[in-house]
Amino acid sequence: MARASSPQRRAVVTLAAWTAGFVIFFPILWTVLTSFKTEAEAIASPPSFLFFNWTVENYGEVMERSNYFRHFWNSVVISVGSTLLGLAIAIPAAWSMAFAPAKHTKDVLMWMLSTKMLPPVGVLIPIYLIFRDTGLLDTRIGLVIVMTLINLPIIVWMLYTYFKEIPGEILEASRMDGASLRAEILYVLTPMAVPGIASTLLLNVILAWNEAFWTLNLTAAKAAPLTAFIASYSSPEGLFYAKLSAASTMAIAPILILGWFSQKQLVRGLTFGAVK
């Protein structure tokens, strides 16, 4: 029997949740507010929170100086493309581990996850040379491949967790009805795991969208996404905080909007199978 919580307990929990949420969101809020300040007000001490001369000139200068929409389109292609390619590889892999497990499946999963522990700079030079020699340097295709390889362990792990919650008897019934392996994965397994697949897709789009290390080192101009767009406002002459904040706001706004409208699906997918 569930224990009833008192109004005081609910109030404390609610207050703690809102406080934690505000602390987490505050850097984003501060960045947005700074983007509407002049450069002098952005570095003023003590800083002003809401009471300053609001201006949109930073956004105008950013749009004049940079091709925002080209960087935006590069980010869309790289993040969505790498996620879809990763799902195409990870769904069969996770299926085989969940429903046709080998003796060392857990060891394989742990090995895949261990690749995320390698510092990216440790493999930067060989990957850079490979990309240079194969013509993939500063191309969207090259970044799609890199982002897929980076996030593939996470995609496989998440899908494996979701697939394990699906009763194997359902798949066995589909086989008895004559379903092929392809039909079993496409028409039985995938529809049942839609919440988990959707949350995996959303999470990995966010991870690929925010990836900075590889985009800054493997691109120059043609395939540069929004992370490179932000970095262009950091120069040896100094940091232009207001313009940098405006560029950052323009870069994170699309992914914030996506996360806001898909939060219900994301939470549903992350809790998929948690309640029996």
TASULTA-V702953 format. One record per pair of residues at least 4 apart in sequence whose C-alpha atoms are under 7 Angstrom apart, sorted by the first residue. I is the first residue (numbers start at 1). J is the second residue. D is the distance in whole Angstrom. If there is no record, write none. Layout:
# TASULTA-V702953
[[I,J,D] [I,J,D]]
This chain:
# TASULTA-V702953
[[5,9,6] [5,10,7] [6,10,6] [7,11,6] [8,12,6] [9,13,6] [10,14,6] [11,15,6] [12,16,6] [13,17,6] [14,18,6] [15,19,6] [16,20,6] [17,21,6] [18,22,6] [19,23,6] [20,24,6] [21,25,6] [22,26,6] [25,29,6] [26,30,6] [27,31,6] [28,32,6] [29,33,6] [30,34,6] [31,35,6] [31,245,5] [31,249,7] [32,245,7] [32,249,6] [34,42,6] [34,242,6] [34,245,6] [35,58,7] [35,242,5] [35,243,6] [35,245,5] [35,246,4] [36,54,5] [36,55,5] [36,56,6] [37,41,6] [37,42,6] [37,53,7] [37,54,6] [37,55,6] [37,242,6] [38,42,6] [38,242,6] [39,43,7] [39,240,7] [39,241,7] [39,242,5] [40,44,6] [42,241,6] [42,242,6] [48,52,6] [56,60,7] [57,61,6] [58,62,6] [58,242,7] [58,243,5] [58,246,6] [59,63,6] [59,246,6] [60,64,6] [61,65,6] [62,66,6] [62,243,7] [62,247,7] [63,67,7] [63,68,6] [67,71,7] [68,72,6] [69,73,6] [70,74,6] [71,75,6] [71,224,6] [71,225,4] [71,226,5] [71,229,7] [72,76,6] [72,225,6] [72,226,6] [73,77,6] [74,78,6] [74,140,7] [74,223,6] [74,224,7] [74,225,5] [75,79,6] [75,209,6] [75,225,5] [75,226,6] [76,80,6] [77,81,5] [78,82,6] [78,140,6] [78,143,6] [78,144,5] [79,83,6] [79,205,5] [79,208,5] [79,209,5] [80,84,6] [80,205,6] [81,85,6] [81,144,6] [82,86,6] [82,144,5] [82,145,7] [82,147,6] [82,148,5] [83,87,6] [83,148,7] [83,201,6] [83,204,6] [83,205,6] [84,88,6] [85,89,6] [85,148,7] [86,90,6] [86,148,5] [86,152,6] [87,91,6] [89,93,7] [90,94,6] [90,152,7] [90,155,6] [90,156,5] [91,95,6] [91,159,7] [92,96,6] [93,97,6] [93,156,7] [94,98,6] [94,156,6] [94,159,6] [94,160,5] [95,99,6] [95,160,7] [95,163,7] [96,100,5] [96,101,6] [97,101,5] [97,105,6] [97,160,7] [98,160,6] [98,163,6] [98,164,5] [99,168,7] [101,105,6] [104,108,6] [105,109,6] [106,110,6] [107,111,6] [108,112,6] [109,113,6] [110,114,6] [111,115,7] [112,153,5] [113,153,6] [120,124,6] [123,127,6] [124,128,6] [125,129,6] [126,130,6] [127,131,6] [128,132,6] [128,218,7] [129,133,6] [130,134,6] [131,135,6] [131,136,5] [131,137,5] [132,136,6] [132,137,5] [136,141,7] [136,142,5] [137,142,7] [137,218,6] [137,219,6] [138,218,6] [138,219,4] [138,220,6] [138,222,6] [138,223,5] [139,143,7] [139,222,7] [139,223,5] [140,144,6] [140,223,5] [141,145,6] [142,146,6] [143,147,6] [144,148,6] [145,149,6] [146,150,6] [147,151,6] [147,208,6] [148,152,6] [151,155,6] [151,204,7] [152,156,6] [153,157,6] [154,158,6] [155,159,6] [155,200,6] [156,160,6] [157,161,6] [158,162,6] [158,200,7] [159,163,6] [159,196,7] [159,197,7] [160,164,6] [161,165,7] [162,193,7] [162,196,6] [162,272,7] [162,273,7] [163,193,7] [165,273,6] [168,172,6] [169,173,6] [170,174,6] [171,175,6] [171,184,7] [172,176,6] [173,177,6] [174,178,7] [174,179,5] [174,184,7] [175,179,5] [175,180,7] [179,183,6] [179,184,6] [180,184,6] [181,185,6] [182,186,6] [183,187,5] [184,188,5] [184,189,6] [185,189,5] [185,190,6] [186,190,5] [187,191,6] [188,192,7] [189,193,6] [190,194,6] [193,197,6] [194,198,6] [195,199,6] [195,265,7] [195,268,6] [195,269,4] [195,272,7] [196,200,6] [196,269,4] [196,270,7] [196,272,6] [197,201,6] [198,202,6] [198,269,7] [199,203,6] [199,265,7] [199,266,5] [199,269,5] [199,270,6] [200,204,6] [201,205,6] [202,206,6] [203,207,6] [204,208,6] [205,209,6] [206,210,6] [206,255,7] [207,211,6] [210,227,7] [211,215,7] [212,216,6] [212,227,6] [213,217,6] [214,218,6] [215,219,6] [215,224,7] [215,228,7] [216,228,6] [219,223,6] [219,224,5] [220,224,6] [224,228,6] [225,229,6] [226,230,6] [226,251,6] [227,231,6] [228,232,6] [230,244,7] [230,247,6] [230,248,6] [233,240,7] [233,244,6] [234,238,7] [234,239,5] [235,239,6] [240,244,6] [241,245,6] [242,246,6] [243,247,6] [244,248,6] [245,249,6] [246,250,6] [247,251,6] [248,252,6] [249,253,6] [252,256,6] [253,257,6] [254,258,6] [255,259,6] [256,260,6] [257,261,6] [258,262,6] [259,263,6] [262,266,6] [263,267,6] [264,268,6] [265,269,6] [266,270,6] [267,271,6] [268,272,6]]
